[in-house]
Amino acid sequence: MDEQEIAQKLMRLIYDMRQRSESRGRKKKTMNSRDMMILHGILHLNPEGMIKMSQIKDYFHVSPAAVSQGIRSFEQQGWVERVLLDNDRRSVYIRVTEKGRELMQKREQEFCDQLTAYFRYLGESDSLALIRTLERTIEYCQSLASRDSQEK
């Protein structure tokens, strides 16, 4: 198989895997993995307190409009709340609610349970090979990002 055929095969497999996992997935009634990642990022920036909307924009490299839209959706779900401080009226702060934290922990445990079952299915050798491949993939992506930033 040449490189082009390998790339096409991988693309089809990723698409197929995504389709199959989404069909098993939940409706938007609960937190999906993207939502979990965003809330995790917010908590990573300040686990105990509040963060500015601009910090979310900078952390995820998205537009202010995208942050506002996402946070609005999270507010409707009750996962975050906006806070205006008396001493800083120009900035909007975000705080993850207790409901958001609890649901995130529940979903993380479900995801961990799914991964554990998947690794049992793969076996130790294939699981370790997958981890090595993903680690190398991240290294590759980092090298591309580094190269791109040097070219700017």
Residue, then its C-alpha position, 0 to 999 in steps of 0.5 A: m500500500d502506498e502512502q496515499e492509499i494508507a492516508q485514504k484508508l485511515m481517513r475512511l476508518i476514522y470517519d467510520m469510527r466516528q459514525r459508529s460512536e455517534s450513533r451510540g451516543r447521547k442526544k444533546k441532553t447531556m454533556n458530550s466530549r467536546d463540552m467536557m473538553i471545554l469545561h476541563g479547559i476552563l477549570h484548568l485555567n483556574p480550578e477554584g475561581m472564575i476566568k475571563m471570557s478573553q482567557i477562554k478565547d486565548y486558551f482555545h484560539v477561537s473568536p470572541a463570538a464562538v466563546s460567547q455562543g458556547i458559554r451561552s449554551f453552557e449557561q442554558q444547561g446550567w453548567v456555567e454562570r457569568v459573573l460581573l464584578d463590582n471592581d471590574r465592570r468591563s470584563v465578564y467572568i465565567r464560573v463552572t457551577e456545581k452542576g457542571r462539575e458533577l456532570m463533568q465528573k460523571r461523564e469522565q468516569e463513563f469515558c474512562d470506563q469505555l476506554t478500559a473496556y476498549f483496552r481489554y478488548l484490544g489487549e495489552s500489546d495493541s493498547l500500548a501500541l495505540i498509546r505509542t502511536l498517539e504519542r508520536t502523533i502528538e509529537y508530529c503535530q507539535s513539530l508542525a506547529s513549531r515549524d509554522s510558528q517559526e515561519k511567521 
